[in-house]
Amino acid sequence: MSKPIRIGIIGAGGIARGAHIPSYQSYGRDVEVVSVSNHNKEKAVECAEQFSIPHAYENEQQMLDEMDLDAVSICTPNKFHAAQAIAALKAGCHVLCEKPPAMTAEEAETMAWEAEKAGRILTYGFHFRFQPEVESLKKYIDGHELGEIYAAKTHYNRRRGIPGWGVFTNKELQGGGTLIDNGVHMLDTALYLMGYPKPKTVLGATYQKIGHRPGVGLMGEWDDENFSVEDMARGMITFENGSSLMFESTFAANIEELSSKKVSIVGDQGGAELFPLKIFQEKYDTLVDTTPAYVEKRDVHESLVHDFIECMLHDKQPVSTPSEGVLIQQIIQALYESAKTGEAVNI
């Protein structure tokens, strides 16, 4: 029997403990989480003890130098993604990096280049791709059931859903707010279903209207005095193939629903919506709506991590690729730039 894949975890916060580590450990004997690093050594030790991980580090570079790792998960604030991913790739590791890829498009491009140079997998934590509804709709699209996809619309809105933990409201560490936290998941899902077309023009607007003052916190009490990110982001993207996408996300807005997410796809032979999945077509001179009778329940974080493992074991292409990471980072950067200048940005 071959040796198990040796995994190191960079960052010992909620996403590492709640998703990555349990998902690796649930895979079986082919995988072993052997080390965890965190800038706060006590937190790394605590995490290691919680999950029976043999080694804990304060410095990820020391971990990479000493542990002979095959792969790492990067579960740190966005500011550190690029440097840590590049260091891991240079150490010969495959990399699963949480979303978004980086802070800038240039960083994402460098990460992609380093992965290609090293001949290692680099993939991102866009776990909504593993939702059974998304997978089903992707099969419809790949089977040409919807024809040419030329328009999409997406939103992920919360009435009062500002995270009251972590650094989600710290612009210096995260680079932004709702756009790159919850909104980016729906943005990626739409782009994935559209075939990740190359962006052409981006027009965006961001707002900070609620997070900078005290309020009702449905996801914990946030630090309103140090709230430095947007609580709403909106935009429209046009693509080189002529398609377009409208986007909206909020941490907090005066809307009816406490939380709502949706992706709408329009093709010349049919359309669809997520979540839940509905398909709209014209067949045999009849307008037909199709909904699934049953949708599988699944831990999508586990599916994401297990797919990463399968890619390493069987030399497969990951569902989320470095080139897609570059494209979505270009769009994110352009949305923020457009919001700042008030002008559309050409990519």
HUGIRA-V788476 format. One record per pair of residues at least 24 apart in sequence whose C-alpha atoms are under 10 Angstrom apart, sorted by the first residue. I is the first residue (numbers start at 0). J is the second residue. D is the distance in Angstrom with one decimal. If there is no record, write none. Layout:
I;J;D
I;J;D
This chain:
0;29;9.3
1;29;8.2
2;28;9.1
2;29;7.3
2;30;8.6
2;31;9.5
3;27;9.3
3;28;6.5
3;29;4.3
3;30;4.8
3;31;6.1
3;32;9.5
3;69;9.3
3;312;9.9
4;28;8.9
4;29;6.1
4;30;4.7
4;31;6.0
4;32;8.3
4;33;9.5
4;68;7.9
4;69;6.0
4;70;7.5
4;308;8.3
4;311;8.6
4;312;8.5
5;29;9.0
5;30;6.3
5;31;5.2
5;32;6.0
5;33;6.2
5;34;8.7
5;66;8.6
5;67;7.7
5;68;5.1
5;69;5.1
5;70;6.5
5;71;8.5
5;92;9.7
6;30;7.3
6;31;6.0
6;32;4.6
6;33;5.9
6;34;7.0
6;35;8.7
6;66;9.3
6;67;9.3
6;68;5.9
6;69;6.2
6;70;5.1
6;71;5.4
6;72;7.6
6;92;9.1
6;93;9.4
6;94;9.8
7;31;8.9
7;32;6.0
7;33;6.0
7;34;4.8
7;35;5.6
7;36;7.8
7;52;9.6
7;54;9.3
7;55;9.6
7;59;9.0
7;62;7.9
7;63;8.2
7;66;8.3
7;67;9.4
7;68;6.5
7;69;8.1
7;70;6.4
7;71;4.6
7;72;6.6
7;73;8.8
7;87;9.8
7;92;9.4
7;94;9.8
8;32;7.7
8;33;8.5
8;34;6.3
8;35;4.5
8;36;6.3
8;37;8.7
8;43;9.6
8;47;10.0
8;55;9.5
8;56;9.9
8;59;8.8
8;62;9.5
8;70;8.7
8;71;5.5
8;72;5.0
8;73;6.4
8;74;7.3
8;75;9.7
8;95;9.8
9;34;8.7
9;35;5.9
9;36;5.0
9;37;6.3
9;38;9.2
9;43;9.3
9;56;9.2
9;57;9.7
9;58;9.0
9;59;6.5
9;60;9.8
9;62;9.2
9;63;9.9
9;71;7.0
9;72;6.1
9;73;4.9
9;74;5.8
9;75;6.8
9;80;9.8
9;83;8.1
9;84;9.7
9;87;9.9
9;96;9.5
10;35;7.2
10;36;5.9
10;37;4.9
10;38;7.8
10;39;9.3
10;42;9.1
10;43;7.8
10;46;9.7
10;57;9.7
10;59;8.8
10;72;8.4
10;73;6.5
10;74;4.8
10;75;4.9
10;76;8.5
11;35;7.0
11;36;6.8
11;37;5.8
11;38;9.0
11;39;8.9
11;40;9.6
11;42;6.6
11;43;5.8
11;44;9.2
11;45;8.8
11;46;6.2
11;47;8.8
11;55;9.9
11;73;9.5
11;74;7.2
11;75;7.9
12;37;8.6
12;42;8.2
12;43;9.0
12;46;8.5
12;74;7.2
12;75;7.6
12;76;9.7
12;165;8.1
13;74;8.6
13;75;9.8
13;164;9.4
13;165;8.3
14;73;9.7
14;74;6.4
14;75;8.8
14;97;8.7
14;300;9.5
15;46;9.1
15;72;8.1
15;73;8.3
15;74;5.8
15;75;8.7
15;97;9.6
16;46;7.4
16;47;9.9
16;49;8.9
16;50;8.4
16;74;9.5
17;300;9.1
18;74;9.9
18;298;9.1
18;299;9.2
18;300;5.8
18;301;6.8
18;303;9.6
18;304;8.6
19;72;7.3
19;73;9.3
19;74;8.3
19;95;9.5
19;97;9.7
19;124;9.8
19;300;7.2
19;301;7.4
19;303;9.0
19;304;6.7
19;305;9.8
20;46;9.7
20;50;7.7
20;52;9.6
20;72;8.9
20;301;9.4
20;304;9.1
21;50;8.1
21;300;9.5
21;301;7.9
21;304;9.6
22;298;9.1
22;299;9.8
22;300;7.2
22;301;4.7
22;302;8.0
22;303;8.6
22;304;6.1
22;305;7.1
23;72;9.9
23;301;7.8
23;304;6.6
23;305;7.1
23;307;9.7
23;308;8.2
24;50;8.8
24;301;9.9
25;301;8.2
25;304;9.9
25;305;8.9
26;301;8.8
26;304;8.9
26;305;6.7
26;308;8.5
26;309;10.0
29;308;8.9
29;312;8.8
30;69;10.0
30;308;8.0
32;68;9.5
32;70;9.6
32;71;9.2
33;66;8.0
33;67;9.8
33;68;8.3
34;59;9.7
34;62;7.5
34;63;9.6
34;66;7.6
34;68;8.8
34;71;9.4
35;59;8.2
35;62;8.0
35;71;9.3
35;72;9.5
36;60;9.1
36;61;9.1
36;62;7.1
36;63;9.7
36;73;10.0
37;74;9.7
37;75;8.6
38;75;9.8
59;83;7.8
59;86;8.9
59;87;8.9
60;86;7.3
60;87;8.2
60;90;9.1
62;87;9.9
63;87;6.8
63;88;9.9
63;89;9.6
63;90;6.5
63;91;9.2
63;92;8.7
64;90;7.5
67;91;8.9
67;92;8.9
68;92;6.4
68;93;9.0
69;93;6.4
69;94;9.0
69;119;9.9
69;311;9.1
70;94;5.7
70;95;7.8
70;119;9.3
70;120;8.9
70;121;9.9
70;307;9.6
70;308;9.2
70;311;8.9
71;95;6.3
71;96;8.2
72;96;5.8
72;97;7.7
72;122;9.8
72;123;9.5
72;124;9.5
72;304;9.1
73;97;6.0
73;98;9.5
73;123;9.4
73;124;9.5
74;98;9.0
74;124;9.5
75;166;9.9
75;172;9.5
75;173;9.6
76;101;9.4
76;102;9.9
76;165;8.9
76;166;7.3
76;167;8.4
76;169;9.6
76;171;9.7
76;172;5.9
76;173;5.9
76;174;9.2
77;101;5.8
77;102;6.3
77;103;10.0
77;166;9.7
77;167;9.6
77;170;9.8
77;171;9.3
77;172;6.2
77;173;4.9
77;174;7.0
77;175;9.4
77;179;9.3
78;102;6.0
78;103;9.4
78;170;9.4
78;171;7.5
78;172;5.1
78;173;5.9
78;174;7.1
79;172;8.0
79;173;9.1
80;106;9.0
80;107;9.3
80;110;9.3
81;105;9.8
81;106;6.0
81;107;7.0
81;108;9.7
81;109;8.0
81;110;6.4
81;111;9.9
82;106;8.5
82;109;9.7
82;110;8.5
83;110;9.7
84;109;10.0
84;110;6.9
84;111;9.8
84;113;9.0
84;114;9.0
84;121;8.3
85;109;8.0
85;110;6.0
85;111;9.1
85;112;9.4
85;113;6.5
85;114;7.9
85;117;9.8
85;121;9.9
86;110;9.8
86;113;9.4
87;113;9.9
87;114;9.6
87;119;9.9
88;113;6.7
88;114;6.2
88;115;9.4
88;116;8.9
88;117;6.3
88;118;8.7
88;119;6.8
88;120;8.6
88;121;8.3
89;113;7.5
89;114;8.4
89;116;9.0
89;117;6.7
89;119;9.4
90;117;8.9
91;117;6.7
91;118;8.5
91;119;7.2
91;120;10.0
92;117;8.7
92;118;9.5
92;119;6.7
92;120;8.1
92;121;9.2
93;117;9.2
93;118;8.8
93;119;5.1
93;120;4.8
93;121;6.2
93;122;8.7
93;307;9.1
93;308;9.8
93;310;9.9
93;311;7.9
94;119;7.7
94;120;6.0
94;121;4.8
94;122;6.4
94;123;8.3
94;307;8.8
95;120;8.0
95;121;6.0
95;122;5.1
95;123;5.6
95;124;7.0
95;303;9.3
95;304;8.1
95;307;7.2
95;308;9.8
95;317;9.9
95;319;9.9
96;121;7.5
96;122;6.3
96;123;4.8
96;124;6.1
96;125;9.5
97;122;8.6
97;123;5.5
97;124;4.4
97;125;7.6
97;126;9.5
98;122;9.5
98;123;5.8
98;124;5.2
98;125;6.4
98;126;9.3
98;179;7.8
98;180;8.0
98;181;10.0
98;183;8.1
98;184;8.5
98;324;9.0
99;123;7.6
99;124;7.9
99;125;8.4
99;173;9.3
99;174;9.8
99;178;9.8
99;179;6.2
99;180;7.7
99;183;7.3
99;184;9.0
99;187;9.8
99;324;7.9
99;327;8.4
99;328;7.4
99;331;9.1
100;124;8.7
100;125;9.9
100;179;9.7
100;321;8.7
100;323;9.6
100;324;5.9
100;325;7.8
100;327;8.4
100;328;6.9
101;173;9.1
101;174;8.8
101;179;10.0
101;324;8.7
101;325;9.1
101;328;7.2
102;171;9.8
102;172;9.0
102;173;7.5
102;174;5.9
102;175;8.9
102;179;9.7
102;328;7.8
102;331;9.2
102;332;8.2
103;174;8.8
103;325;9.0
103;328;6.4
103;329;7.5
103;331;8.4
103;332;6.4
103;333;9.8
104;324;8.7
104;325;6.0
104;326;7.8
104;327;8.3
104;328;5.0
104;329;5.0
104;330;8.5
104;331;8.4
104;332;6.8
104;333;9.3
105;325;8.1
105;328;8.6
105;329;8.5
105;332;9.9
106;325;8.5
106;328;8.9
107;321;7.7
107;322;8.6
107;323;9.6
107;324;6.5
107;325;5.2
107;326;8.8
107;327;9.3
107;328;6.8
107;329;8.7
108;321;8.1
108;322;7.9
108;324;8.2
108;325;5.7
108;326;9.1
108;328;9.1
108;329;9.5
109;321;9.8
109;325;9.1
110;321;7.6
110;322;9.7
110;324;9.2
110;325;8.8
111;320;8.7
111;321;5.0
111;322;6.7
111;323;9.5
111;324;8.1
111;325;7.6
112;321;8.6
112;322;9.4
114;321;8.0
115;321;9.0
119;311;9.0
120;307;8.5
120;310;8.1
120;311;7.7
120;314;9.2
120;315;9.2
120;316;8.0
120;317;7.5
120;320;8.5
120;321;8.6
121;307;9.3
121;316;9.8
121;317;8.1
121;319;8.5
121;320;6.8
121;321;6.1
121;322;9.8
121;324;9.5
122;303;9.8
122;307;7.8
122;316;9.4
122;317;6.4
122;318;7.7
122;319;5.4
122;320;5.5
122;321;6.3
122;322;9.7
122;323;9.4
122;324;8.1
123;303;9.0
123;307;9.5
123;317;9.0
123;318;8.9
123;319;6.0
123;320;7.5
123;321;8.0
123;323;9.5
123;324;7.5
124;184;9.3
124;300;8.2
124;303;7.2
124;304;8.6
124;319;8.1
125;183;8.6
125;184;6.3
125;185;9.4
125;187;7.2
125;188;8.1
125;299;9.5
125;300;8.9
125;303;7.9
125;318;9.1
125;319;7.2
125;324;10.0
126;184;7.9
126;187;9.8
126;188;9.2
126;298;9.4
126;299;5.7
126;300;5.8
126;301;8.8
126;302;7.8
126;303;5.8
126;304;9.0
126;318;9.8
126;319;9.4
127;184;6.6
127;185;7.9
127;187;8.4
127;188;6.7
127;299;6.9
127;300;8.6
127;303;9.0
128;184;8.8
128;185;9.6
128;187;8.3
128;188;6.2
128;189;9.7
128;191;7.8
128;192;9.1
128;299;8.3
128;302;9.6
128;303;8.5
128;318;8.0
128;319;8.5
129;188;9.9
129;297;8.6
129;298;8.8
129;299;5.5
129;300;8.1
129;301;9.3
129;302;6.5
129;303;6.7
129;306;9.4
129;318;9.0
130;188;10.0
130;274;9.9
130;294;9.5
130;295;8.7
130;296;8.6
130;297;7.3
130;298;8.5
130;299;6.1
130;300;9.6
130;302;8.9
130;303;9.9
131;276;9.6
131;294;6.7
131;295;6.2
131;296;7.7
131;297;7.6
131;299;8.8
132;272;9.8
132;273;7.3
132;274;7.7
132;275;7.4
132;276;5.9
132;277;9.4
132;291;8.8
132;293;10.0
132;294;6.9
132;295;8.3
132;296;9.9
133;188;7.8
133;189;9.6
133;191;9.5
133;192;8.2
133;262;9.8
133;272;9.8
133;273;7.4
133;274;8.8
133;275;9.6
133;276;8.0
134;192;9.3
135;276;8.7
135;291;9.4
135;294;9.5
136;192;7.9
136;264;9.8
136;271;7.8
136;272;8.9
136;273;8.6
136;276;7.7
136;277;9.0
136;278;8.4
137;191;8.4
137;192;6.0
137;193;9.1
137;194;9.5
138;192;9.5
139;192;9.9
139;269;9.9
139;271;9.6
139;278;9.2
140;192;7.4
140;193;8.6
140;194;9.5
140;264;9.8
140;266;9.1
140;269;9.4
140;270;9.5
140;271;9.6
141;192;9.0
141;194;9.4
143;266;9.6
143;268;8.2
143;269;9.3
144;266;8.9
144;267;9.6
144;268;6.6
144;269;6.7
144;270;9.0
144;278;9.7
144;280;8.6
145;264;8.9
145;265;7.6
145;266;5.1
145;267;6.5
145;268;4.5
145;269;4.1
145;270;6.0
145;271;8.2
145;278;8.9
145;279;8.7
145;280;7.8
146;265;9.0
146;266;5.4
146;267;5.4
146;268;4.7
146;269;6.7
146;270;9.0
147;193;9.1
147;242;9.4
147;265;8.3
147;266;5.0
147;267;5.5
147;268;7.2
147;269;8.8
148;192;8.7
148;193;6.3
148;194;8.9
148;241;9.8
148;242;7.2
148;243;9.4
148;264;7.0
148;265;5.7
148;266;4.1
148;267;6.8
148;268;8.7
148;269;8.8
148;270;8.4
149;193;8.1
149;237;9.9
149;238;9.5
149;240;8.4
149;241;7.0
149;242;4.2
149;243;6.4
149;244;8.6
149;264;8.1
149;265;6.2
149;266;5.8
149;267;7.6
150;189;9.8
150;193;8.6
150;237;9.3
150;241;9.0
150;242;5.5
150;243;5.0
150;244;5.8
150;245;8.3
150;263;8.3
150;264;6.2
150;265;5.2
150;266;7.0
150;267;9.6
150;270;9.5
151;186;9.8
151;189;6.9
151;190;8.7
151;192;9.4
151;193;8.1
151;235;9.9
151;236;9.7
151;242;8.1
151;243;6.4
151;244;4.6
151;245;6.4
151;246;8.7
151;262;7.3
151;263;5.4
151;264;4.5
151;265;6.0
151;266;8.9
151;270;9.4
151;271;9.5
151;272;9.6
152;185;9.3
152;186;8.9
152;189;7.7
152;235;9.0
152;243;8.5
152;244;5.4
152;245;4.6
152;246;6.0
152;247;8.5
152;261;8.0
152;262;5.9
152;263;5.0
152;264;6.7
152;265;8.8
152;272;9.4
153;182;8.7
153;184;9.8
153;185;6.2
153;186;6.7
153;187;9.8
153;188;8.9
153;189;7.1
153;233;10.0
153;244;7.7
153;245;6.3
153;246;5.1
153;247;6.4
153;248;8.4
153;260;7.5
153;261;5.5
153;262;4.4
153;263;6.2
153;264;8.8
153;272;9.5
153;273;9.2
154;181;9.5
154;182;7.0
154;183;9.7
154;184;9.7
154;185;6.7
154;186;8.1
154;232;9.8
154;233;8.9
154;245;8.5
154;246;5.8
154;247;4.6
154;248;5.4
154;249;8.4
154;259;7.5
154;260;5.4
154;261;5.5
154;262;6.7
154;263;9.1
155;181;6.6
155;182;5.5
155;183;8.8
155;184;8.4
155;185;6.6
155;186;9.1
155;246;8.8
155;247;6.6
155;248;4.7
155;249;6.6
155;250;8.8
155;258;7.5
155;259;5.7
155;260;4.2
155;261;6.6
155;262;8.8
156;181;8.4
156;182;7.9
156;230;9.9
156;231;8.5
156;232;9.8
156;247;7.4
156;248;5.0
156;249;4.6
156;250;6.6
156;251;7.5
156;252;7.7
156;254;8.6
156;256;8.3
156;257;8.0
156;258;5.6
156;259;5.2
156;260;6.3
156;261;9.2
157;181;9.4
157;217;9.3
157;230;9.6
157;231;9.6
157;248;7.9
157;249;5.6
157;250;5.3
157;251;5.4
157;252;6.7
157;253;8.9
157;254;8.0
157;255;9.4
157;256;7.3
157;257;5.4
157;258;4.3
157;259;6.5
157;260;8.7
158;215;9.7
158;216;9.6
158;217;8.6
158;249;7.7
158;250;7.0
158;251;4.8
158;252;4.9
158;253;6.0
158;254;5.7
158;255;7.2
158;256;6.4
158;257;4.7
158;258;6.2
158;259;8.8
159;209;8.9
159;210;9.1
159;214;8.2
159;215;6.7
159;216;6.0
159;217;5.8
159;218;7.7
159;219;9.8
159;230;9.7
159;249;8.7
159;250;6.4
159;251;4.4
159;252;6.7
159;253;8.2
159;254;9.2
159;256;9.7
159;257;6.8
159;258;8.3
160;210;9.8
160;215;9.1
160;216;6.6
160;217;5.6
160;218;5.4
160;219;8.3
160;220;9.7
160;221;9.5
160;230;9.4
160;249;8.1
160;250;5.0
160;251;5.7
160;252;8.9
160;257;7.8
160;258;7.7
161;209;9.6
161;210;7.4
161;214;10.0
161;215;9.6
161;216;6.9
161;217;7.5
161;218;6.2
161;219;7.6
161;220;8.1
161;221;6.6
161;222;9.6
161;223;10.0
161;226;9.9
161;230;7.8
161;249;8.7
161;250;4.9
161;251;6.4
162;216;8.2
162;217;8.4
162;218;5.3
162;219;6.2
162;220;7.6
162;221;6.4
162;222;9.4
162;250;8.0
163;216;7.5
163;217;8.7
163;218;5.8
163;219;4.2
163;220;4.8
163;221;4.1
163;222;7.2
163;223;9.8
164;218;8.4
164;219;7.0
164;220;8.0
164;221;7.2
164;222;9.0
165;221;9.7
166;222;10.0
166;226;9.8
167;221;9.5
167;226;9.1
167;227;9.5
167;228;8.3
168;210;8.6
168;211;9.9
168;221;8.2
168;222;8.0
168;223;8.9
168;225;7.6
168;226;5.3
168;227;6.0
168;228;5.6
168;229;8.3
168;230;9.1
168;250;9.9
169;222;9.7
169;225;7.4
169;226;6.5
169;227;5.7
169;228;6.5
170;225;9.6
170;226;8.2
170;227;5.5
170;228;5.4
170;229;8.9
171;227;8.4
171;228;9.2
173;227;10.0
173;228;8.7
174;227;9.6
174;228;7.9
174;332;9.7
174;335;9.8
175;227;8.1
175;228;5.1
175;229;6.5
175;230;9.2
175;331;9.6
175;335;8.6
176;205;9.7
176;207;9.7
176;226;9.4
176;227;8.3
176;228;4.8
176;229;5.1
176;230;6.4
176;231;8.1
176;232;8.6
176;248;9.7
176;249;8.7
176;250;7.7
177;205;9.5
177;228;7.9
177;229;6.4
177;230;5.8
177;231;6.4
177;232;6.9
177;247;9.4
177;248;6.1
177;249;5.6
177;250;5.4
177;251;8.9
178;205;8.8
178;228;9.6
178;229;7.9
178;230;8.4
178;231;7.5
178;232;5.9
178;233;8.4
178;246;9.4
178;247;8.1
178;248;6.2
178;249;7.6
178;250;8.9
178;331;7.6
178;334;9.0
178;335;9.1
179;229;10.0
179;232;9.6
179;248;9.4
179;328;9.5
179;331;7.5
180;248;9.3
180;249;9.7
180;250;9.0
181;248;7.3
181;249;8.1
181;250;8.0
181;260;9.5
182;231;9.5
182;232;8.3
182;233;9.6
182;246;8.3
182;247;7.1
182;248;5.0
182;249;7.4
182;250;9.0
182;260;9.0
183;246;9.6
183;247;9.8
183;248;8.5
183;327;8.5
183;328;9.8
183;331;8.3
184;260;9.8
185;246;8.5
185;247;9.2
185;248;8.8
185;260;7.6
185;261;7.4
185;262;6.6
185;273;9.8
186;244;8.9
186;245;9.2
186;246;7.1
186;247;8.9
186;248;9.4
186;262;8.4
186;327;8.2
186;330;9.6
186;331;9.5
187;319;9.6
187;323;8.9
187;324;9.3
187;326;9.9
187;327;7.1
188;261;9.9
188;262;7.6
188;273;9.7
189;244;8.2
189;245;9.9
189;246;9.6
189;261;9.6
189;262;6.3
189;263;7.8
189;264;7.5
189;273;9.7
190;244;8.6
190;264;10.0
190;323;9.0
190;326;9.6
190;327;8.4
191;318;9.5
191;319;8.7
191;323;8.7
192;262;9.7
192;264;8.0
193;242;8.8
193;243;9.7
193;244;9.6
193;264;8.0
193;265;9.6
193;266;9.7
194;323;9.8
195;238;9.4
195;322;9.5
195;323;6.8
195;326;7.9
195;327;8.7
196;237;9.4
196;238;6.2
196;239;7.1
196;240;6.9
196;241;9.3
196;242;8.2
196;243;9.6
196;323;9.3
196;326;8.6
197;237;8.8
197;238;5.6
197;239;5.8
197;240;7.6
197;241;9.9
197;242;9.8
197;323;9.4
197;326;7.0
197;327;9.5
197;329;9.8
197;330;9.6
197;346;9.0
198;236;6.8
198;237;6.1
198;238;4.3
198;239;6.1
198;240;8.8
198;241;9.7
198;242;9.3
198;243;9.0
198;244;9.9
198;326;7.4
198;327;8.9
198;329;8.2
198;330;7.1
198;333;9.9
198;345;8.5
198;346;6.6
199;236;7.3
199;237;5.5
199;238;4.7
199;239;5.4
199;240;8.9
199;241;9.0
199;242;9.8
199;243;9.6
199;330;9.3
199;344;8.4
199;345;5.8
199;346;5.3
200;235;8.2
200;236;5.8
200;237;5.2
200;238;6.9
200;239;8.7
200;243;9.5
200;330;8.9
200;333;8.5
200;334;9.7
200;337;10.0
200;343;6.6
200;344;5.6
200;345;4.5
200;346;6.0
201;234;7.2
201;235;5.9
201;236;4.6
201;237;6.6
201;238;9.0
201;243;9.9
201;244;9.7
201;329;9.7
201;330;7.0
201;331;9.2
201;332;9.6
201;333;6.1
201;334;6.1
201;335;9.6
201;336;9.2
201;337;7.1
201;338;9.8
201;342;8.9
201;343;5.6
201;344;5.1
201;345;6.5
201;346;7.7
202;233;8.5
202;234;5.4
202;235;5.3
202;236;6.5
202;237;8.9
202;245;9.7
202;330;9.7
202;333;7.7
202;334;6.2
202;335;9.1
202;336;8.9
202;337;5.6
202;338;7.4
202;341;8.1
202;342;6.8
202;343;4.5
202;344;6.4
202;345;9.0
203;232;7.3
203;233;5.6
203;234;4.1
203;235;6.5
203;236;8.5
203;245;9.8
203;246;8.9
203;247;9.6
203;330;9.8
203;331;9.4
203;333;7.8
203;334;4.7
203;335;6.7
203;336;7.9
203;337;5.2
203;338;4.9
203;339;8.6
203;340;9.5
203;341;7.8
203;342;8.2
203;343;7.3
203;344;8.8
204;229;9.7
204;231;8.3
204;232;5.8
204;233;5.3
204;234;6.2
204;235;9.4
204;247;9.5
204;334;7.2
204;335;7.5
204;336;9.1
204;337;6.9
204;338;4.2
204;339;7.8
204;340;9.4
204;341;7.6
204;342;9.6
205;229;6.0
205;230;7.6
205;231;5.6
205;232;4.3
205;233;6.3
205;234;8.6
205;247;9.7
205;248;9.6
205;249;9.6
205;334;8.5
205;335;7.5
205;337;9.1
205;338;5.7
205;339;8.2
206;230;6.0
206;231;5.1
206;232;6.5
206;233;8.9
206;249;9.2
206;338;8.8
207;231;6.8
207;232;9.2
207;250;9.9
207;251;9.3
208;251;8.5
208;252;8.3
209;250;9.0
209;251;6.5
209;252;7.3
209;253;9.2
210;250;8.2
210;251;7.2
210;252;9.6
214;251;9.9
215;251;10.0
216;251;9.4
217;251;9.9
217;257;8.6
218;250;10.0
229;335;9.9
232;334;8.5
232;335;8.8
232;338;8.7
233;334;8.3
233;335;9.9
233;338;8.9
234;330;9.9
234;331;10.0
234;333;9.9
234;334;6.7
234;335;9.6
234;337;9.0
234;338;8.8
234;343;9.9
235;330;10.0
235;334;8.6
235;343;9.4
236;330;7.9
236;333;9.5
236;334;8.8
236;343;9.5
236;344;9.6
236;345;9.9
237;345;9.6
238;346;9.6
242;266;10.0
